[in-house]
Amino acid sequence: MSFHNIPLCRYQIISLRAIASFILIGLLVIGNGLSPAWAQESEEHPQTPPIDSYEKLKTFSEILSLLEANYVEKVDANDLIDGAIRGMLKTLDPHTSYLPPEAFTQMKVETSGRFGGLGIEITIKKGILTVVTPIEDTPAFKAGVKSGDRIIKIEDESTLDMTLSDAVERLRGKIGSEVNITIFREGMDEPLKVTLERANIQVKSVKSKVFEGSIGYVRIRSFTKTTSRDLDKVLDEFRGKQVKKLVLDLRNNPGGLLNQAVEVSDRFLKPENLIVYTQGRTEEQNMRFTTHDRVQRVTYPMIILVNGGSASASEIVAGALQDSSRAIILGTQTFGKGSVQTIIPLSDGSALRLTTARYYTPSGRVIQENGIIPDITVEVPDVPTKTDEEDDKDDEEVNKEKVKMRKFLREKDLRQHLKGKKSFGEEEAKTKDEKKSEEELKKDELMASLKEDLEKDIQLKEAVDLLKGWSVMSKVFSADSAKK
């Protein structure tokens, strides 16, 4: 793919993610310095920097010369200048950073969707490298890394003064290679060292199920370039299955592409409905995104699940549907990543990732730092870990229960029991009640699996239970309104 041929009109918002790995390079205009539009504006309206800026630059130049001439060891001027740039950007927000040529090139490779990584979204929170969310079926997820974990070391190097881009660079690497991270989690007595093997990270965007025969369940793991298309396929399947209610699961969704967040919201809102808008210092950064009339919409009742791992694009969707009274938001407060990053390529092959605006919900709520507050808060209880002594006690109780239950069981009730032969003259065929087709068996297995999903997930169970009673509540409220 050639980045030089991308139309200028697509040079807009680059990323919604909390880390550099998923920045939308497809919206970049690669060139020397700023985009042509910005360069032209600078020529027409030249601005003279304040005298103070010149004085400070003069001081900087003097210090650089003194270091080169008098420092106890020989110094590399390029390293000093790069360090000065990083130090300058560290005075701003954690998402504004400098990408040296190698890092910028690597970032463009990674945005192809395949890279050697761990499967975690990270950010700097209160000066500490923090996990936004682990991505399902990735090394970090399988190792038990959780949203909110603080990464205090990568290998043996402290992360306290590390920039976000530096951390990302250290965590990524050759597929199959290992990296050690030290994490601290609330409730831990001491930090935990975890060894992770880098893998080829490929995220499947959309998953779906049907509960209780008519309640559709859609989980969006992240907003990639195929999300809206994949969602349309699922919604078409739901129409054939007579789905009448929906649970949209955005938990642990770290975000992704803005246009996909807009497209997903569009499927559930009325035409000409405001979805999100941005505000920055310049008019160019102020944009509004609304629904259009080119998609087939669904209008049935829906609940959106969110938690502390829901960030950026997922917060835009939840905020838009909440403000429009289109969906009930259930779960816990979201992460609060609502700033716009723009990638500006520089003349030497490096780039500046610059925070240029904030996102606002249709009603004017700021997503940044605040996040989305659920309409119904449902906390997930922590499962305490058991000691060896408690495990032994549990095993003893289990054995006692098994002994107690055996008096109600017969040989034929035991799993994989030896089959007896029929008596002489007894019909060998099973009765109709005993027979089950392969299709019926599969259906039973699916129902058991869905039931197990609900038992394991208190937030999902709450959402499904609410939707099960939706029709009854709607009739009662409608009848009550008619009487008044």
C-alpha positions as CSV (number, residue, x, y, z in Angstrom):
1,M,0.0,0.0,0.0
2,S,1.4,3.4,-0.9
3,F,0.8,6.0,1.7
4,H,1.7,8.8,-0.7
5,N,-1.4,8.3,-2.7
6,I,-3.9,8.7,0.1
7,P,-6.4,11.6,-0.6
8,L,-5.8,14.8,1.4
9,C,-9.5,14.9,2.4
10,R,-8.9,11.8,4.5
11,Y,-6.3,13.5,6.7
12,Q,-8.4,13.7,9.8
13,I,-8.5,11.9,13.0
14,I,-5.8,9.3,13.2
15,S,-6.5,7.3,16.3
16,L,-8.9,6.5,19.0
17,R,-6.8,3.9,20.8
18,A,-4.9,4.3,24.1
19,I,-1.6,3.0,22.5
20,A,0.3,3.5,19.3
21,S,-0.2,0.0,17.9
22,F,-3.6,0.6,16.4
23,I,-3.2,4.2,15.1
24,L,-5.1,4.6,11.8
25,I,-2.3,5.1,9.3
26,G,-4.9,4.9,6.5
27,L,-5.9,8.5,7.3
28,L,-2.4,9.9,7.1
29,V,-0.9,12.0,4.4
30,I,2.7,11.1,4.3
31,G,4.9,14.0,3.2
32,N,7.6,16.3,4.3
33,G,6.7,18.4,7.3
34,L,3.0,19.4,7.7
35,S,0.2,18.6,5.2
36,P,0.0,20.9,2.2
37,A,-3.1,22.6,3.6
38,W,-1.4,23.5,6.8
39,A,1.8,24.6,4.9
40,Q,-0.2,27.0,2.7
41,E,-1.9,28.5,5.7
42,S,1.4,29.2,7.3
43,E,2.7,31.0,4.2
44,E,-0.4,33.2,3.9
45,H,-0.5,34.1,7.6
46,P,3.1,34.1,8.9
47,Q,3.4,34.2,12.6
48,T,6.4,35.7,14.4
49,P,7.2,33.7,17.6
50,P,7.3,35.7,20.8
51,I,10.7,37.1,21.8
52,D,10.8,34.8,24.8
53,S,10.8,31.8,22.5
54,Y,13.8,33.0,20.6
55,E,15.6,33.7,24.0
56,K,14.9,30.1,25.2
57,L,16.0,28.6,21.9
58,K,19.2,30.7,22.2
59,T,19.7,29.2,25.7
60,F,19.1,25.7,24.4
61,S,21.7,26.2,21.7
62,E,24.3,27.5,24.2
63,I,23.7,24.4,26.5
64,L,24.0,22.0,23.5
65,S,27.3,23.6,22.5
66,L,28.7,23.4,26.1
67,L,27.7,19.8,26.4
68,E,29.4,18.9,23.1
69,A,32.6,20.7,24.1
70,N,32.9,20.1,27.8
71,Y,31.0,17.0,29.0
72,V,33.2,14.4,30.7
73,E,32.6,12.0,27.8
74,K,31.9,12.5,24.1
75,V,28.2,13.0,23.4
76,D,26.0,12.5,20.4
77,A,24.2,15.7,19.4
78,N,21.4,13.7,17.8
79,D,20.7,11.8,21.1
80,L,20.7,15.1,23.0
81,I,18.3,16.7,20.7
82,D,16.0,13.6,20.6
83,G,16.1,13.6,24.4
84,A,15.2,17.3,24.5
85,I,12.2,16.7,22.2
86,R,11.0,13.9,24.3
87,G,11.4,16.0,27.5
88,M,9.4,18.8,25.9
89,L,6.6,16.5,25.0
90,K,6.5,14.9,28.4
91,T,5.2,18.2,29.8
92,L,2.0,17.6,27.8
93,D,-0.5,14.7,27.9
94,P,0.7,11.1,27.8
95,H,-0.6,10.5,24.3
96,T,1.5,13.3,22.7
97,S,4.8,11.8,21.7
98,Y,7.8,11.8,19.3
99,L,8.2,8.9,17.0
100,P,11.8,8.6,15.7
101,P,12.1,7.3,12.1
102,E,12.5,3.6,13.2
103,A,9.5,3.8,15.5
104,F,7.4,5.5,12.9
105,T,8.3,2.9,10.2
106,Q,7.6,0.1,12.7
107,M,4.2,1.7,13.6
108,K,3.2,1.7,9.9
109,V,4.1,-2.0,9.6
110,E,2.1,-2.8,12.7
111,T,-1.1,-1.1,11.4
112,S,-1.4,-3.9,8.8
113,G,-3.1,-5.7,11.7
114,R,-0.4,-8.4,12.1
115,F,2.5,-7.9,14.6
116,G,4.5,-9.6,17.3
117,G,3.0,-8.4,20.5
118,L,1.4,-9.4,23.8
119,G,-2.2,-8.4,23.2
120,I,-2.6,-5.6,25.7
121,E,-3.7,-2.0,25.3
122,I,-1.8,0.4,27.5
123,T,-1.7,4.0,28.5
124,I,0.0,6.3,31.0
125,K,-2.4,6.9,33.9
126,K,-1.3,9.2,36.8
127,G,2.3,8.9,35.5
128,I,2.2,5.0,35.6
129,L,2.1,2.6,32.7
130,T,-1.3,1.0,33.0
131,V,-3.2,-1.8,31.2
132,V,-6.4,-0.5,29.6
133,T,-7.4,-4.0,28.6
134,P,-6.0,-7.4,27.6
135,I,-7.3,-8.6,24.2
136,E,-9.0,-12.0,24.3
137,D,-7.0,-15.1,23.2
138,T,-3.7,-13.3,23.3
139,P,-0.6,-14.1,25.5
140,A,-1.5,-11.4,28.0
141,F,-5.1,-12.5,28.3
142,K,-4.1,-16.2,28.8
143,A,-1.5,-15.2,31.4
144,G,-4.1,-13.4,33.5
145,V,-3.2,-9.8,32.9
146,K,-6.2,-7.6,33.8
147,S,-7.5,-4.1,33.1
148,G,-6.0,-1.7,35.6
149,D,-2.8,-3.6,36.2
150,R,0.2,-1.3,36.5
151,I,3.3,-2.4,34.6
152,I,6.1,-1.1,36.8
153,K,9.0,-2.9,35.0
154,I,9.7,-4.2,31.5
155,E,12.5,-6.7,31.8
156,D,14.5,-5.1,34.6
157,E,13.9,-1.5,33.6
158,S,11.5,0.8,35.5
159,T,8.7,2.3,33.5
160,L,8.2,5.3,35.8
161,D,10.0,7.7,33.4
162,M,9.2,5.8,30.3
163,T,7.1,7.3,27.5
164,L,4.2,5.4,26.0
165,S,5.9,5.0,22.6
166,D,9.1,3.7,24.4
167,A,7.0,1.2,26.4
168,V,5.3,0.0,23.2
169,E,8.6,-0.4,21.4
170,R,10.0,-2.5,24.3
171,L,6.9,-4.7,24.6
172,R,6.8,-5.6,20.9
173,G,9.3,-7.8,19.2
174,K,10.0,-10.9,17.1
175,I,7.1,-13.4,17.2
176,G,8.1,-16.3,19.5
177,S,10.5,-14.2,21.6
178,E,9.8,-13.6,25.3
179,V,9.5,-10.5,27.5
180,N,9.3,-10.2,31.2
181,I,7.0,-7.7,32.8
182,T,6.4,-6.9,36.4
183,I,2.9,-5.9,37.3
184,F,1.2,-4.5,40.4
185,R,-2.5,-5.0,41.0
186,E,-4.8,-3.6,43.8
187,G,-4.9,-6.2,46.5
188,M,-1.5,-7.7,45.8
189,D,1.0,-7.7,48.7
190,E,3.9,-7.5,46.2
191,P,4.5,-7.1,42.5
192,L,4.1,-10.1,40.2
193,K,6.7,-11.0,37.5
194,V,5.1,-12.4,34.3
195,T,6.9,-14.0,31.4
196,L,5.0,-13.6,28.1
197,E,5.8,-15.0,24.6
198,R,5.2,-12.5,21.8
199,A,2.7,-13.8,19.3
200,N,1.1,-12.8,16.0
201,I,-1.8,-10.7,17.2
202,Q,-4.9,-11.0,15.0
203,V,-8.1,-9.6,16.6
204,K,-11.5,-10.9,15.5
205,S,-13.7,-7.9,15.7
206,V,-17.3,-9.3,16.2
207,K,-18.8,-12.3,18.0
208,S,-22.4,-13.2,18.4
209,K,-24.9,-15.6,20.2
210,V,-28.6,-15.8,20.8
211,F,-30.0,-16.2,24.3
212,E,-33.5,-17.3,25.3
213,G,-34.5,-17.7,21.7
214,S,-35.0,-14.0,20.9
215,I,-32.2,-12.0,22.7
216,G,-29.3,-11.4,20.4
217,Y,-25.8,-10.9,21.8
218,V,-23.1,-9.1,19.9
219,R,-19.6,-8.6,21.3
220,I,-17.3,-6.1,19.6
221,R,-13.7,-6.6,20.7
222,S,-12.3,-3.7,18.9
223,F,-13.2,-1.2,16.1
224,T,-11.3,-2.4,13.0
225,K,-11.8,-1.6,9.4
226,T,-14.2,-4.5,9.0
227,T,-16.3,-4.0,12.1
228,S,-19.4,-2.4,10.6
229,R,-19.4,-4.9,7.8
230,D,-19.1,-7.8,10.2
231,L,-21.9,-6.3,12.4
232,D,-24.2,-6.1,9.3
233,K,-23.7,-9.9,8.7
234,V,-24.6,-10.6,12.3
235,L,-27.7,-8.4,12.3
236,D,-28.9,-10.1,9.0
237,E,-28.6,-13.5,10.7
238,F,-30.5,-12.1,13.7
239,R,-33.4,-11.1,11.4
240,G,-33.6,-14.7,10.2
241,K,-33.6,-16.0,13.8
242,Q,-36.4,-13.6,14.9
243,V,-34.2,-11.8,17.3
244,K,-36.3,-9.0,19.0
245,K,-33.9,-7.6,21.7
246,L,-30.1,-7.0,21.8
247,V,-27.2,-7.0,24.2
248,L,-24.2,-5.1,22.7
249,D,-21.0,-6.0,24.7
250,L,-18.3,-3.3,24.6
251,R,-16.5,-4.5,27.8
252,N,-12.7,-4.5,27.5
253,N,-13.0,-2.9,24.1
254,P,-10.0,-0.5,23.8
255,G,-11.4,1.4,20.8
256,G,-10.1,1.6,17.3
257,L,-11.2,3.5,14.2
258,L,-13.5,6.6,14.6
259,N,-15.3,5.9,11.3
260,Q,-16.2,2.4,12.6
261,A,-17.5,3.8,15.9
262,V,-19.7,6.2,13.8
263,E,-20.9,3.4,11.5
264,V,-21.8,1.1,14.4
265,S,-23.7,3.8,16.1
266,D,-25.5,4.5,12.8
267,R,-27.1,1.1,12.8
268,F,-29.1,1.9,16.0
269,L,-29.9,5.6,15.7
270,K,-32.4,7.6,13.7
271,P,-31.2,9.5,10.5
272,E,-29.5,12.9,11.1
273,N,-28.8,12.0,14.7
274,L,-25.6,13.5,16.2
275,I,-23.2,10.8,17.2
276,V,-20.0,12.6,18.4
277,Y,-18.2,15.9,17.9
278,T,-14.7,17.2,18.5
279,Q,-13.4,20.5,19.7
280,G,-9.8,21.7,19.5
281,R,-7.9,25.0,19.4
282,T,-8.4,25.5,15.6
283,E,-11.5,25.4,13.4
284,E,-10.0,22.5,11.4
285,Q,-10.2,20.3,14.5
286,N,-13.8,21.0,15.2
287,M,-15.9,18.2,13.5
288,R,-19.4,16.7,13.8
289,F,-20.3,13.2,13.0
290,T,-24.0,12.3,12.3
291,T,-26.0,9.3,11.1
292,H,-27.0,9.0,7.5
293,D,-29.8,7.1,5.6
294,R,-27.7,4.5,3.7
295,V,-27.9,1.7,6.2
296,Q,-30.6,-0.7,7.5
297,R,-31.3,0.1,11.1
298,V,-32.5,-2.1,14.0
299,T,-35.0,-0.6,16.4
300,Y,-35.5,-3.3,19.0
301,P,-34.7,-2.6,22.7
302,M,-31.0,-2.9,23.6
303,I,-28.6,-2.9,26.5
304,I,-24.9,-2.0,26.2
305,L,-22.4,-3.6,28.5
306,V,-19.3,-1.5,29.5
307,N,-16.6,-1.6,32.1
308,G,-13.2,0.0,33.0
309,G,-11.6,-1.6,29.9
310,S,-14.1,0.1,27.5
311,A,-12.2,3.0,26.0
312,S,-12.2,5.5,23.2
313,A,-14.3,4.3,20.3
314,S,-16.4,2.1,22.5
315,E,-17.1,5.1,24.8
316,I,-18.2,7.1,21.7
317,V,-20.8,4.4,20.9
318,A,-22.0,4.1,24.4
319,G,-22.2,7.8,24.9
320,A,-24.1,8.4,21.7
321,L,-26.8,5.8,22.4
322,Q,-27.1,6.8,26.0
323,D,-27.6,10.5,25.2
324,S,-30.2,9.5,22.5
325,S,-32.1,7.4,25.0
326,R,-31.6,4.5,22.6
327,A,-30.0,2.0,24.9
328,I,-29.5,1.3,28.6
329,I,-25.8,1.3,29.7
330,L,-25.1,-1.5,32.2
331,G,-21.8,-2.3,34.0
332,T,-19.1,-0.1,35.5
333,Q,-17.6,3.3,34.6
334,T,-15.6,3.3,31.4
335,F,-11.9,4.2,31.0
336,G,-12.2,7.8,29.9
337,K,-10.0,8.1,26.9
338,G,-11.6,10.8,24.8
339,S,-8.8,12.7,23.1
340,V,-7.9,13.0,19.3
341,Q,-4.4,12.1,18.2
342,T,-3.1,13.3,14.8
343,I,0.1,11.9,13.2
344,I,2.2,14.6,11.5
345,P,5.1,13.2,9.5
346,L,8.3,15.2,9.7
347,S,11.0,15.9,7.1
348,D,13.6,13.4,8.5
349,G,11.2,10.4,8.5
350,S,10.2,10.8,12.1
351,A,6.7,11.9,13.2
352,L,4.8,13.8,15.9
353,R,1.8,12.2,17.5
354,L,-0.1,15.2,18.7
355,T,-3.2,15.5,20.8
356,T,-5.4,18.0,18.8
357,A,-8.9,17.8,20.2
358,R,-11.3,16.2,22.7
359,Y,-14.4,14.1,22.0
360,Y,-17.9,15.1,23.2
361,T,-21.1,13.1,23.4
362,P,-24.2,14.6,21.6
363,S,-25.3,16.3,24.9
364,G,-21.9,17.9,25.3
365,R,-20.4,15.6,27.9
366,V,-16.6,15.3,27.9
367,I,-15.4,11.7,27.5
368,Q,-11.8,12.4,28.4
369,E,-11.0,11.5,32.0
370,N,-14.7,11.3,32.9
371,G,-15.7,8.2,30.9
372,I,-19.3,7.0,30.5
373,I,-21.3,6.4,33.7
374,P,-23.7,3.4,33.4
375,D,-27.4,3.8,33.9
376,I,-27.3,0.6,35.9
377,T,-24.1,-0.2,37.8
378,V,-23.3,-3.9,38.2
379,E,-20.0,-4.7,39.8
380,V,-18.2,-8.0,39.1
381,P,-17.3,-9.5,42.5
382,D,-13.7,-10.5,43.0
383,V,-13.2,-14.2,43.3
384,P,-10.8,-14.7,46.3
385,T,-8.0,-17.1,45.8
386,K,-7.9,-20.2,48.1
387,T,-5.1,-21.4,50.2
388,D,-3.9,-25.1,50.0
389,E,-5.6,-25.7,53.3
390,E,-8.9,-24.4,52.0
391,D,-8.6,-26.5,48.8
392,D,-8.0,-29.6,50.9
393,K,-11.1,-28.7,53.0
394,D,-13.1,-28.2,49.8
395,D,-12.0,-31.6,48.5
396,E,-13.0,-33.2,51.8
397,E,-16.5,-31.6,51.5
398,V,-16.8,-32.7,47.9
399,N,-16.0,-36.3,48.9
400,K,-18.6,-36.2,51.7
401,E,-21.2,-34.9,49.3
402,K,-20.4,-37.7,46.8
403,V,-20.9,-40.4,49.4
404,K,-24.2,-38.8,50.4
405,M,-25.4,-38.7,46.8
406,R,-24.4,-42.3,45.9
407,K,-27.5,-43.7,47.8
408,F,-29.7,-42.0,45.2
409,L,-27.8,-43.4,42.2
410,R,-27.8,-46.7,40.4
411,E,-25.2,-48.4,38.1
412,K,-27.1,-47.1,35.0
413,D,-26.7,-43.5,36.3
414,L,-23.0,-43.7,36.3
415,R,-21.0,-42.1,33.5
416,Q,-19.7,-44.6,30.9
417,H,-21.4,-47.5,32.7
418,L,-21.3,-50.9,31.0
419,K,-24.5,-51.5,29.0
420,G,-26.6,-54.5,29.9
421,K,-28.1,-56.8,27.2
422,K,-31.8,-57.0,26.5
423,S,-33.8,-59.9,27.9
424,F,-34.9,-62.6,25.4
425,G,-37.7,-61.3,23.2
426,E,-37.4,-57.7,24.4
427,E,-37.5,-55.1,21.6
428,E,-34.1,-53.7,20.9
429,A,-35.3,-50.4,19.4
430,K,-35.5,-47.4,21.7
431,T,-38.7,-45.6,22.3
432,K,-39.3,-42.3,20.6
433,D,-38.8,-40.5,23.9
434,E,-35.3,-42.1,24.2
435,K,-34.3,-41.2,20.7
436,K,-32.7,-37.8,19.9
437,S,-31.4,-36.7,16.6
438,E,-27.9,-35.3,16.2
439,E,-29.4,-31.9,15.6
440,E,-31.4,-32.0,18.8
441,L,-28.3,-33.1,20.7
442,K,-26.3,-30.2,19.3
443,K,-29.2,-27.8,20.2
444,D,-29.1,-29.1,23.8
445,E,-25.4,-28.7,24.0
446,L,-25.7,-25.1,22.7
447,M,-28.4,-24.3,25.2
448,A,-26.3,-25.7,28.1
449,S,-23.3,-23.7,26.9
450,L,-25.4,-20.5,26.8
451,K,-26.8,-21.1,30.2
452,E,-23.2,-21.6,31.5
453,D,-22.2,-18.3,29.9
454,L,-24.9,-16.5,31.8
455,E,-24.0,-18.2,35.1
456,K,-20.4,-17.2,34.8
457,D,-21.1,-13.5,33.8
458,I,-23.2,-11.6,36.3
459,Q,-23.4,-8.4,34.1
460,L,-24.5,-10.4,31.0
461,K,-27.1,-12.3,33.1
462,E,-28.5,-9.0,34.4
463,A,-28.8,-7.6,30.9
464,V,-30.5,-10.7,29.6
465,D,-32.9,-10.8,32.6
466,L,-33.8,-7.1,32.0
467,L,-34.5,-7.7,28.3
468,K,-36.6,-10.8,29.1
469,G,-38.9,-8.6,31.2
470,W,-38.8,-5.7,28.8
471,S,-42.0,-6.7,26.9
472,V,-44.0,-7.0,30.1
473,M,-42.7,-3.7,31.5
474,S,-43.5,-1.9,28.2
475,K,-47.1,-3.2,28.2
476,V,-47.6,-2.0,31.8
477,F,-46.1,1.4,31.2
478,S,-48.1,1.8,27.9
479,A,-51.3,0.8,29.7
480,D,-50.6,3.2,32.6
481,S,-49.9,6.1,30.1
482,A,-53.2,5.3,28.3
483,K,-55.2,5.6,31.5
484,K,-53.6,9.0,32.3
